[in-house]
Amino acid sequence: ILFVFGCNLWIIALFLLSSLLLYHASDSILLRCIDYNQLFVFLFGNALTGIINLCCKTLFATPLVAFAIIAVYMFTLCAVCYILYVNKIKIKL
């Protein structure tokens, strides 16, 4: 559990760092994207987690596979969030 937590924090830190370096703003573009559709991002993240758990035996994955799964998961979640924010699509549930 701590390994997964650490990988998630590392990837989030990388996204935040790149956002701060590229935009030179006081707040992060990623945080604004998540804030724009908070409930959808939460529900989409839960759905992605369920899909991953159904497709893979994550408890028995090697560290490299686990990191790859988390990286793809975070990239997908952030990309969908960013695309919705850029196109000003607000999903109300």
C-alpha positions as semicolon CSV with decimal commas, in nm:
position;residue;x (nm);y (nm);z (nm)
1;I;0,000;0,000;0,000
2;L;0,283;0,238;0,083
3;F;0,449;0,166;-0,250
4;V;0,133;0,257;-0,441
5;F;0,090;0,566;-0,226
6;G;0,449;0,669;-0,289
7;C;0,416;0,617;-0,665
8;N;0,097;0,825;-0,675
9;L;0,261;1,106;-0,484
10;W;0,564;1,095;-0,713
11;I;0,351;1,117;-1,028
12;I;0,134;1,395;-0,886
13;A;0,449;1,584;-0,790
14;L;0,583;1,545;-1,144
15;F;0,260;1,679;-1,294
16;L;0,254;1,970;-1,052
17;L;0,621;2,048;-1,116
18;S;0,575;2,046;-1,492
19;S;0,267;2,263;-1,459
20;L;0,450;2,516;-1,246
21;L;0,753;2,522;-1,475
22;L;0,553;2,561;-1,795
23;Y;0,300;2,822;-1,687
24;H;0,488;3,029;-1,427
25;A;0,161;3,086;-1,244
26;S;0,100;3,084;-0,873
27;D;-0,159;2,807;-0,905
28;S;-0,141;2,482;-1,097
29;I;-0,327;2,415;-1,420
30;L;-0,386;2,060;-1,301
31;L;-0,552;2,183;-0,982
32;R;-0,773;2,419;-1,182
33;C;-0,871;2,133;-1,414
34;I;-0,966;1,908;-1,124
35;D;-1,151;2,190;-0,953
36;Y;-1,355;2,255;-1,267
37;N;-1,515;1,905;-1,262
38;Q;-1,453;1,776;-0,911
39;L;-1,735;1,523;-0,886
40;F;-1,673;1,385;-1,234
41;V;-1,300;1,348;-1,170
42;F;-1,372;1,163;-0,846
43;L;-1,624;0,928;-1,008
44;F;-1,408;0,873;-1,317
45;G;-1,112;0,792;-1,093
46;N;-1,319;0,538;-0,903
47;A;-1,442;0,381;-1,227
48;L;-1,084;0,359;-1,359
49;T;-0,975;0,197;-1,034
50;G;-1,252;-0,062;-1,067
51;I;-1,161;-0,136;-1,428
52;I;-0,795;-0,180;-1,339
53;N;-0,879;-0,409;-1,049
54;L;-1,102;-0,622;-1,273
55;C;-0,841;-0,648;-1,549
56;C;-0,525;-0,703;-1,342
57;K;-0,427;-0,880;-1,025
58;T;-0,265;-0,570;-0,885
59;L;-0,166;-0,727;-0,553
60;F;0,060;-0,973;-0,735
61;A;0,205;-0,727;-0,986
62;T;0,577;-0,665;-1,000
63;P;0,694;-0,316;-0,903
64;L;0,756;-0,224;-1,268
65;V;0,407;-0,334;-1,374
66;A;0,253;-0,158;-1,075
67;F;0,431;0,165;-1,161
68;A;0,323;0,137;-1,525
69;I;-0,039;0,085;-1,419
70;I;-0,030;0,386;-1,190
71;A;0,140;0,603;-1,451
72;V;-0,119;0,516;-1,716
73;Y;-0,399;0,563;-1,462
74;M;-0,279;0,909;-1,358
75;F;-0,206;1,017;-1,715
76;T;-0,554;0,909;-1,828
77;L;-0,727;1,082;-1,540
78;C;-0,528;1,404;-1,584
79;A;-0,565;1,403;-1,962
80;V;-0,943;1,364;-1,949
81;C;-0,961;1,633;-1,682
82;Y;-0,743;1,869;-1,888
83;I;-0,937;1,810;-2,211
84;L;-1,265;1,887;-2,036
85;Y;-1,119;2,203;-1,884
86;V;-0,965;2,334;-2,207
87;N;-1,288;2,276;-2,400
88;K;-1,490;2,429;-2,112
89;I;-1,704;2,116;-2,078
90;K;-1,861;2,106;-1,732
91;I;-2,023;1,775;-1,647
92;K;-2,299;1,819;-1,393
93;L;-2,410;1,501;-1,219
